[in-house]
Each structure stands twice: as C-alpha cells, then as structure tokens.
Amino acid sequence: MIDASLLDRSRGIVPGLLICATVGMASAFISETYGGPTLLFALLFGMAFHSLTIGTKAIAGIVFCSKTVLRIGVALLGARISLSQIGSLGWSPILLVISGVVATLTFGTALARVIGVSRNLGVLTGGAVAICGASAALAISAVLPNDKEKERDTLFTVVGVTILSTIAMVIYPLLARAFGLGAHNTGLLFGATIHDVAQVVAAGQMVSDDTTLVATYTKLLRVTLLLPVVLGLAWATKGNTGRSATQLVPFFLVGFAMLVLINSAGVIPDSVSHTLAITSRWCLIFAIAALGMKTSLGDLAEIGWRPLALLISETLFLLGLVGIGLKLVHS
C-alpha cells in the first residue's frame, strides 16, 4: 500500500514540475526554430517566472527540478560515453585534456583569491570551463557547501559559460584556420577547449566530419573527468556540508560511472543509449529552468565585474594551454 504522505508529497511537486517542463519545452522550441542555446533560453525564461517561487504551490516542484531532476540528468550523461571512444584518441590527447582540466581548476581557484571573490566561485567557474560547461557547473554546485550566494553564483556560471561557449563556437574555427591546424588537431582544439557539447559538435561541423568526430570524442573525455572532479570536491568539502562517509559519494555520480562502464561493455543498445542521452538533456533543461525561477534578476545584477573577469580569464587560459600543448606534441 502506498504511503499517504509520500503520495501527498508527489502530488505537491506536480504543479512546479509542469511549469519547469513547459518553460523547458518552450525554450527548446525557440532554439530549434530560431537558433541559439536551449539552456540559455531556459535559464532566462525561468528567471522571468521568479515570482512563482514566492508563496505559491509551485515551490516544491521547482525545488525538486533544481535538485533531483538535475542529478538524474547528470547521471544519465554517462550513457553517452564509452571507454573505447576515449581510448581511440591516443595517449597524448588524453594527457593534454587531463592536464588542461587540472590546470584550469587550479588557475580558477587561485585567481579567485587574487581578484577578491569566493573560493567556491573559483571552483565553480573553473570546473565549468575545464570540463563541460553548464552541466559541470550544475554537478559541481550540487556538492559544494550551501551558502546564500551559491544559487546566484551557479546561475551566473551557467549564463557565462553558455555565452562564452557560443562565442567560441564561432571564433575558434577561424583561429584554427588562421594557424593552419589540420582536421585532427582542430578537433582536439575544439573538444579540449569549448565548454558545452552542443557547441563543440557545431564547431566541428563547420570544418569537416573528421574534425567533428575527434572533437566529440575529446569532449566526451572531458565529460568523463566530471566523475573524479566532483568526487574529489565532495570529499574535500565533507566537513563543511555535514555529510557522513556513506553520503560522500552522491548517487548521481554512482549512476554516471555505472552507465559509462555498462555502455563501454556494449550492453546498452544504440537506440537505448540515444534515448538516455535525450532524457539527460531534457532533465538538464528542466533543471536550468527551475534554477532560473529561483534566482531574481536583481540578485544576478549585483554580482559585479570580478566573476566575469574570472570566467573570461579561465577560458583564455585553457585555450592558451591547449594551444601550446598541441604545438609541443606535434612539433
């Protein structure tokens, strides 16, 4: 027999969940019809409905979307990745990508202290730039200590990396052509530096099919690194969040790792893997819409120039580091 309180809680999340889904689907429709990043539209449209989080029945569902649905979306990212894809790149690109992620995270954390913003913001922006843009920002935010600025910083990071990723999608192909990079190296550059998966694929398609393939696999390697990075952050912040040892590994990271391993074993049919990837994207779209609703434009406007300078500096740092690495490896 179903617990009555559980049934009541389930009913309580329906209004907010439907609102988030409606905003998410509207954002996807506008993106597909007129172009532009779906996640950014979902975020901005969500912010327009901020009033729904103040004394309405939608609050429970919006919170559920911003937390539980978010974690489900991150976990399902693992269905897009297999170890054979990563191994096909060779050792040099793998080491280059790992070095880029570690160096960018370290650089972001150090620069945050220098310019006078919180360490958590440095970790959040550094991880988003280093790994996979908005998805990484959401996953990292889930394990960082809660404070009054956490949601605002997460929203800023999502907006910032999405805009910068879109700019990179246009500019980086021009840079690759100007420096005479071949199709393979161009793919490595795109996959190792552009923030979001969709923009990586779009940039690769501007060059060639070979470039797109290399860029996609390189990007998936970066997404794979989300697991150790978030796990490490969860361990490092254990004392600040009150988590016990059994709570240290978030369930969505366990799901992510299991899906990577299962997909690598070839157990998941391509059709199922594709469905899980689509489900993951919709979960992240709904979660972004919910996060937008929980943040006011006024709060976001107060964040100042320093976080923006931090985000741009991290992006340029990663671009320069990967560019130098490609030059050294292929000189």
Long-range contacts (C-beta under 8 A, 24 or more apart in sequence): 9-60, 12-57, 12-60, 12-61, 13-60, 13-61, 13-64, 14-61, 15-56, 15-57, 15-58, 15-60, 15-61, 16-52, 16-57, 16-58, 16-59, 16-60, 16-61, 16-62, 16-63, 16-64, 16-65, 16-290, 17-61, 17-64, 17-65, 17-69, 17-286, 18-61, 19-49, 19-52, 19-58, 19-61, 19-62, 19-293, 20-46, 20-61, 20-62, 20-65, 20-69, 20-286, 20-287, 20-289, 20-290, 20-293, 21-286, 23-49, 23-289, 23-292, 23-293, 24-282, 24-285, 24-286, 24-288, 24-289, 27-285, 27-289, 28-285, 36-166, 37-162, 37-165, 37-166, 37-196, 37-198, 37-199, 38-198, 38-285, 39-134, 39-158, 39-162, 39-196, 39-284, 39-285, 39-288, 40-159, 40-162, 40-163, 40-166, 42-285, 42-286, 42-288, 42-289, 42-292, 43-155, 43-158, 43-159, 43-162, 43-288, 43-289, 43-291, 43-292, 44-292, 45-289, 45-292, 46-288, 46-289, 46-290, 46-291, 46-292, 46-293, 47-155, 47-292, 47-293, 47-295, 47-296, 47-297, 47-300, 48-292, 49-292, 49-293, 50-292, 50-293, 50-294, 50-295, 50-296, 50-297, 52-293, 53-293, 53-294, 62-290, 62-293, 62-294, 63-290, 63-294, 64-290, 65-286, 65-287, 65-289, 65-290, 66-287, 66-290, 66-291, 66-294, 67-142, 69-283, 69-286, 69-287, 69-290, 70-138, 70-142, 70-283, 70-284, 70-287, 70-290, 70-291, 71-142, 71-250, 71-251, 71-252, 72-252, 72-255, 72-280, 72-283, 73-135, 73-138, 73-279, 73-280, 73-281, 73-282, 73-283, 73-284, 73-286, 73-287, 74-135, 74-138, 74-139, 74-142, 74-226, 74-252, 74-256, 74-280, 74-284, 75-251, 75-252, 75-253, 75-254, 75-255, 75-256, 75-259, 75-280, 76-255, 76-259, 76-276, 76-277, 76-279, 76-280, 76-283, 77-135, 77-223, 77-226, 77-256, 77-259, 77-277, 77-280, 78-255, 78-256, 78-257, 78-258, 78-259, 78-260, 78-263, 79-259, 79-263, 79-268, 79-272, 79-273, 79-276, 79-277, 79-280, 80-220, 80-223, 80-263, 80-273, 80-276, 80-277, 80-280, 81-220, 81-223, 81-224, 81-259, 81-260, 81-263, 81-264, 82-260, 82-263, 82-264, 82-266, 83-260, 83-264, 84-264, 85-217, 85-220, 86-217, 86-220, 86-221, 86-224, 88-217, 89-188, 89-214, 89-217, 89-218, 89-221, 92-329, 93-188, 93-192, 93-218, 93-221, 94-221, 96-188, 96-192, 96-322, 96-325, 96-326, 96-329, 97-191, 97-192, 97-218, 97-221, 97-222, 97-225, 98-225, 99-321, 99-325, 100-130, 100-192, 100-193, 100-318, 100-321, 100-322, 100-325, 101-130, 101-131, 101-222, 101-225, 101-229, 102-130, 103-317, 103-318, 103-321, 104-129, 104-130, 104-314, 104-317, 104-318, 104-321, 105-130, 105-229, 107-313, 107-314, 107-317, 108-310, 108-314, 111-310, 111-313, 111-314, 112-310, 115-306, 115-309, 115-310, 116-306, 117-306, 117-307, 117-310, 118-149, 118-153, 120-144, 120-145, 120-147, 120-149, 120-150, 120-153, 121-149, 121-153, 121-157, 121-307, 121-310, 122-310, 123-233, 124-153, 124-154, 124-157, 125-157, 125-160, 125-161, 125-307, 125-310, 125-311, 125-314, 126-314, 127-229, 127-233, 128-157, 128-158, 128-160, 128-161, 128-195, 129-161, 129-164, 129-195, 129-311, 129-314, 129-315, 129-318, 130-222, 130-225, 130-229, 130-314, 130-318, 131-222, 131-223, 131-225, 131-226, 131-229, 132-195, 132-196, 132-197, 132-219, 132-222, 132-223, 132-226, 133-161, 133-162, 133-165, 133-195, 133-196, 133-197, 134-158, 134-161, 134-162, 134-195, 134-196, 134-284, 134-288, 135-196, 135-197, 135-223, 135-226, 135-284, 136-226, 136-229, 137-161, 138-284, 138-287, 138-288, 138-291, 139-226, 139-230, 139-252, 140-229, 140-230, 140-233, 142-230, 142-250, 142-252, 143-230, 143-233, 143-234, 143-237, 143-241, 143-250, 144-233, 144-237, 145-237, 145-240, 145-241, 146-241, 151-291, 151-294, 151-295, 152-295, 152-299, 152-300, 152-303, 153-303, 153-307, 154-291, 155-291, 155-292, 155-295, 155-300, 156-300, 156-303, 156-307, 157-311, 158-288, 158-291, 159-300, 160-307, 160-308, 160-311, 161-195, 161-196, 161-311, 162-195, 162-196, 164-195, 164-311, 164-312, 164-315, 165-194, 165-195, 165-196, 165-199, 166-199, 168-193, 168-194, 168-195, 168-199, 168-203, 168-315, 168-319, 169-194, 169-199, 169-200, 169-202, 169-203, 172-203, 172-319, 173-203, 173-206, 173-207, 176-207, 179-323, 181-326, 183-207, 183-208, 183-210, 183-211, 183-214, 184-210, 184-211, 184-214, 185-326, 185-330, 186-211, 186-214, 186-215, 187-211, 187-212, 187-213, 187-214, 187-215, 187-218, 188-214, 188-215, 188-218, 188-322, 188-326, 189-322, 189-323, 189-326, 190-215, 190-218, 190-219, 191-215, 191-216, 191-217, 191-218, 191-219, 191-221, 191-222, 192-218, 192-219, 192-222, 192-318, 192-322, 193-315, 193-318, 193-319, 193-322, 194-219, 195-315, 197-223, 224-260, 226-256, 227-253, 227-256, 227-257, 227-260
